[in-house]
Amino acid sequence: MKKINYLTITEQQLVDIRPQHAYQTGHIEYSVNLTPKNFKKLATTLLAIDKPLVFVLSKDEINNLPMLEILVKELGFQQLEGYLPITEVPNESLKVAKTITASALLEQTEDDYILLDVRDQSTVTIPAPEKNLVKLAIKDLADTYTQLPPNKTIYTLCGSGNSATTAASFLTKKGWQTAIVEGGANAIQKSQQR
């Protein structure tokens, strides 16, 4: 797989495979955060099969490229253009993902947001707060995100923040305003117990 120069990025789909916290602290605008762990499960629902892919990674993820290259072929993507080391992206081109702490979410008094729980509800052990709650599993997000109100901030929630980061990256790419609930439902439960 060849290394891509940042200046040659045009219409490719950028797939940032770094962990959620690395993505949140600095990513290329409109990239989708799909870690190697969730790529196979979510890539075909959140990405277009017919558009070229470029993986964005840190040096720690370079060993994942052979496995991802095999998955790209297995899943039917038409073109894998290469990879782009995040260290070769100018700092001024990196965006910071918006986040909200669990305690700040619980203290919200306004109704100008949606709390989007992207967990598979059959696996939920810690319920989400009911205020402004919409339950929409991440596997169904690409088919139903247009039902979300475009004029409200979407706070994405999962168990610990991984899927919420993926969901927020997808929705942001589609034009929605998002913020990731830091620490997910686990953090909300801890805040409620204080």
Beta strands, then each sheet from edge to edge (+ up, - down):
strand 1: 13-16
strand 2: 27-28
strand 3: 32-33
strand 4: 53-57
strand 5: 80-85
strand 6: 94-95
strand 7: 99-100
strand 8: 113-117
strand 9: 133-135
strand 10: 153-157
strand 11: 178-181
sheet 1: 3+ 1+ 4+ 5+
sheet 2: 2+ 6-
sheet 3: 7+ 11+ 10+ 8+ 9+
end
